[in-house]
Amino acid sequence: MRLGVLGVALAGVLAISATPAIAAPDSGSAAQALPAGTVVEPAIDCQPSSARPRPVLVLPGADGATSDTASQWEVVVTALRQQGACTLVFQGGVIDGRRWAGDMTGAARQLADFVAKVKDTTGAPQVDIVAHSAGSVVANYFVKVLGGAQDVHDMVLLTPEARGCDGAGFLAQYGIKDLPVTPVQVLEALPFLAPALAALSPEMASALQLSPVSEFYRTLMDGPIAQPGVSYAVMATKNDQVATPPGTCSFITEPGVANIFYEDVFPGSPAVDHSSLRSSQETAGWIVDQLYR
């Protein structure tokens, strides 16, 4: 969802790319000027049980605002708590009520700090993570780059942005379709463009971190994403119009990662899209099955 602004900007770029380029800032990273943002973290007021020994950290995506979180995640959180799981919803990189809107590396460090706090408070040696969209990116960075693999047992990821995203879905949200090149192709072909766009607004700088030209993205995607000792399950939807192409953008095609489409597991069930996947009763049941199979 966060890349919608970027999509609009790139649509304009396709129309003006033949004009002389504005000199780009010297910085090669769109994230350097961004603050980390604040966190919205719950009170750690539950304890794991012998049957459910690991707290479950829920990381929402960037769709909507922090004020929407409770309603967006009520179905999944309720299902987990009914199973007896100590379930905690964590939101980082918060700027003006938007999740993951600051420096993504800083947000991953915020997650690392919260995981340490949860372990210290509950005495649990590990946690499980359920994450959606941009929250999945932060979770993967924490596990892979910040050494969080030893702290995490299960990673259940909903419509994550991984490799192979083309950015076309973000343009389609604004009725811009069937362009000769994708936003990602434009960014890769015009190296000056990313820092120039980042200089226009913090929101663009934030969105660019999920593009292949960012240092954050390259650090995460260089080599395997999945880490030894961590169990991974990924669910995407064929109706995804944000993380495009569906599946190609979200699936982590590495050994030990289970990748599935919602529609293949729940044929005939109510349709979902990139955002509503996380509010589905069927998705909630699938998450429970992944954690407690």
C-alpha positions, -999 to 999 in steps of 0.1 A, spaced: 0 0 0 28 24 8 41 24 -28 10 41 -42 26 75 -40 57 61 -58 35 46 -85 19 80 -93 53 96 -94 67 70 -117 37 74 -140 47 110 -144 83 100 -150 73 78 -179 59 109 -196 88 132 -189 118 108 -190 130 123 -222 135 157 -206 168 168 -190 173 152 -155 175 172 -124 208 167 -105 203 140 -79 215 142 -43 248 125 -36 232 100 -12 227 65 -27 202 55 -1 167 68 0 164 58 37 193 78 51 173 110 58 143 92 73 136 90 110 129 56 126 95 67 138 79 57 170 64 24 181 29 13 192 35 -17 215 11 -35 237 14 -42 274 30 -76 278 2 -88 301 0 -125 291 21 -155 298 28 -185 275 15 -219 286 30 -253 284 7 -260 255 15 -227 238 50 -219 250 58 -191 225 43 -156 224 29 -147 190 39 -113 177 15 -99 151 30 -73 127 3 -55 106 11 -42 72 12 -6 61 -24 -5 49 -46 19 70 -35 37 101 -27 26 137 -63 36 146 -75 9 122 -54 -19 136 -78 -34 162 -106 -38 136 -83 -50 108 -68 -77 130 -97 -87 153 -103 -120 135 -67 -132 136 -60 -120 171 -92 -135 184 -84 -169 168 -49 -170 183 -61 -160 217 -88 -186 216 -61 -211 211 -44 -199 243 -16 -180 226 -1 -150 243 -7 -127 213 8 -92 210 3 -67 182 34 -46 175 36 -16 152 69 2 144 82 30 122 51 50 130 49 85 116 17 105 116 -3 73 124 12 53 95 30 21 102 65 13 88 66 48 74 101 56 86 135 41 81 129 4 77 163 -6 92 153 14 123 119 -3 124 136 -37 123 157 -26 153 126 -15 171 112 -50 165 144 -65 178 141 -45 210 105 -56 215 113 -92 210 140 -89 236 115 -73 260 89 -100 254 114 -127 261 127 -110 292 91 -104 305 76 -138 297 107 -160 301 100 -175 267 131 -186 248 116 -178 214 86 -161 198 65 -168 167 58 -140 142 27 -134 121 32 -106 97 15 -89 68 29 -71 37 54 -44 49 54 -59 83 68 -91 67 96 -72 52 106 -58 86 103 -93 102 125 -108 75 152 -82 80 151 -87 117 155 -125 114 181 -125 86 202 -93 90 199 -85 127 204 -120 139 169 -127 151 167 -162 138 177 -176 172 148 -158 187 121 -169 163 105 -204 158 78 -198 132 73 -171 106 38 -169 91 38 -143 63 8 -129 45 13 -112 11 48 -102 18 69 -82 -6 99 -104 -15 118 -108 -48 102 -104 -82 79 -75 -75 74 -52 -105 55 -23 -89 29 -24 -116 2 -31 -91 7 2 -75 1 21 -107 -30 0 -114 -46 13 -83 -47 47 -100 -60 33 -133 -26 33 -150 -22 0 -168 -4 -16 -197 26 6 -197 56 -5 -218 78 -7 -187 72 -13 -150 81 11 -122 109 -12 -111 124 -12 -146 123 26 -146 141 28 -113 167 3 -124 172 21 -158 174 56 -144 198 55 -113 193 92 -106 156 88 -102 154 71 -68 173 98 -48 155 125 -68 121 111 -58 132 106 -23 141 142 -20 105 152 -30 88 138 2 94 116 31 66 93 20 84 86 -13 117 81 5 99 56 27 83 37 -2 115 35 -21 130 13 5 109 -16 -8 124 -12 -43 154 -31 -57 175 0 -59 175 6 -21 203 -5 2 178 -19 26 163 -41 -1 196 -53 -15 208 -62 20 177 -83 26 175 -100 -8 212 -108 -13 214 -145 -6 187 -166 10 159 -148 29 149 -179 49 172 -187 78 181 -221 92 161 -232 122 131 -210 114 99 -225 100 84 -203 72 49 -204 57 37 -178 31 2 -171 19 -5 -149 -11 -37 -142 -30 -43 -144 -68 -63 -112 -64 -34 -92 -52 -33 -59 -70 -6 -44 -48 22 -70 -45 24 -78 -82 27 -102 -100 7 -122 -74 27 -150 -60 59 -140 -79 62 -110 -57 53 -127 -24 65 -163 -26 99 -170 -11 110 -198 -34 137 -213 -11 141 -247 6 120 -251 36 95 -224 28 58 -234 23 42 -211 -3 5 -213 -11 -23 -193 -27 -54 -186 -5 -76 -196 -35 -60 -230 -38 -65 -238 -2 -100 -223 2 -117 -227 -32 -152 -213 -31 -145 -191 0 -152 -154 0 -127 -135 -22 -99 -116 -6 -73 -91 -19 -39 -79 -6 -54 -62 24 -85 -82 33 -65 -115 33 -55 -106 69 -92 -102 80 -104 -135 67 -117 -163 90 -101 -188 66 -68 -171 69 -70 -170 106 -77 -208 107 -47 -214 84 -24 -193 106 -34 -213 136 -27 -245 117 7 -233 107 17 -225 143 1 -255 160 1 -283 134 
